[in-house]
Amino acid sequence: MINRFKALFATADTGAAGELGRDEELHLAAAALLVESACLDGDFDGDERSSIERLLKERFELEEDEVSLLVADAEEAVAESGELYGFTKVIKDRYSNEERVEMIEMLWEVAFADGRLDHFESNLIRRVGGLIFVSDRDRGDARKRVMARLGITQGAV
């Protein structure tokens, strides 16, 4: 497992494909950012886990067992890494602008999954947005779209 994370960071630094396939690397980077968001408030609860699993399944068209393994790998990657750079570099380098905005939407969905927005979660999304070159306006618009989709009013958060 540790070799998979080293491969992720090696390819993020060099841009070369390593032990992880390109899709696996991208999936792990996205999943790790979502898990990091869920863990920031100190409580990675069932609602957040379900949200992450649903988002990954839909976004990457994965089977249930693949999603479960990916989330477990992402949890370990987050625990081992302690930094966002490797994950965000993969996203920044491989995703189009629209896909990066979609990644921000996914992060907002996880942040709102437990019914409350923690300031640490909001701060993480702001930092990730900067690292993957998503503008403040696009981040704000993404948040509004997610809130509308989830039926959350501005005063509720």
N, C-alpha and C positions, 0 to 999 in steps of 0.2 A: 504494500500500500504506500509506504513512504516513497518508494521509487516512482510511483505514479505522480506524487506531488512534486518531487524533484524534477520530473520530466516536464510538468506543467510550467514550473518557474524557469527551467532551462530554455524551453521554447519561447516563453514570454520575453526572456532577455535576449535571445539570439535570433528569434524569428524563424528558426528551423524546426521542422517536425521532429519530434523525439519519440520516446516510447509510447506516448499517447497518440492515438489517431487525431486528426484535426477536429472531427466532430466530438470525440470524447473530451478533448481539451476544452473546447468551447462549452460543452454541456457542463463540465465540472466547474469552470470559471463562473458561469451564470448561476449554477446551483449554489456555489460557495457564497456569492454575494447575497443571494436570497436568504441563506441560512444565517449569514452574519447579521443581516437586518433583523431576523426573527430573534436572534440571541441577545441583541443589544439591551433589551429591557430587563434582562436577567431571567426571563421566563419563556422558553421555547415551548409553547403550548400546542395542544392538538389542533386548534383552529389554524395556527400559523403553519404547522406541519402539513395539514390538509391543503391549505392554500398553495404552499410551495409545490406539493406533489401534483396538484391539479395544473398549475401553471407550467411546470416542466413537461408534464404529459402532453398538454395541448401544444406548447411551443415547439417541442422537439419530436412530437409524435412517437412517444416511447410507450412501451408496455408497462404494466403495473410493477413487475419484478425489476425492470430496468430503472424505473423511477425510484423504487425503494433503495436499490443499491447506489444510485447516484446521490440521493440525499444522505445516505450513510457516509459515502466517500466525501461529500461536501462538508459534513459535520467534522470529519477527521481533518480535512484540509484546513478548515477554519481554526480548529484547535491547534494545529501544527504551525500554521503560518504566522499569525499575529500581524499581518499586513494586508492591505488591499491592492497594492500595486500590481502584483503578478496577475491577479484575477482581472483587474480593470484593464490592464494592457492587452490581454487576450481579447476582451470585448471591444476595446477601442480599435484594435488592429483588424479585427475580422468582421465587425458589424458595420452596416451602412448607417447613416445618420438616423433613418427611420427605425432601424432595429435597435439602435442605442436608446432612442426615445421609448421604444417598447420595453426595453430592459428597465428603464426608470419606472414605467407603469407597473411592471411586475413587482418592483421593489415597493411601490406605494401600496399595491394590493396586499403584500405581506405585512407591511406596517399597519394597515387598517384591519387586518384579519381578526385580531383579538378585540376589536371594538373600540380601541383607543390608540391614539398616536402619542408615542413617547418622544420627548425632545431628542433623545439619542438616535432614534430611528430617523427622524427628520434630518438631523445633522449628517447622518451617514449618507442619506440619499443626496443631500447637497454636495458632500465630498465626492461620492461616486460620480455624480453628474459632471462635476468639474474634471475628474480624471478621465472620463470617457467623452468629454467635449460635447455635453448636452447643455444648451444655454439655460439661463434662469427662466426665461419665458417658456421654453419647451418643457422644463421640469414642472413649472406651475400649471401649464396646460395639461400635462400628463396627470398631475394630482387632481385637477378638476374633473377630468374624464373618469378617473377611477372612483372618485367620490360620487359622481352621478351614477356610474354603473352599479355601485354598492348601495346607493340610496342614502348616502351620508350627507347631512347638511353642514354648512360651514361652522355653525355654532356648536355642533356635536363633538368636535375634535379639539 
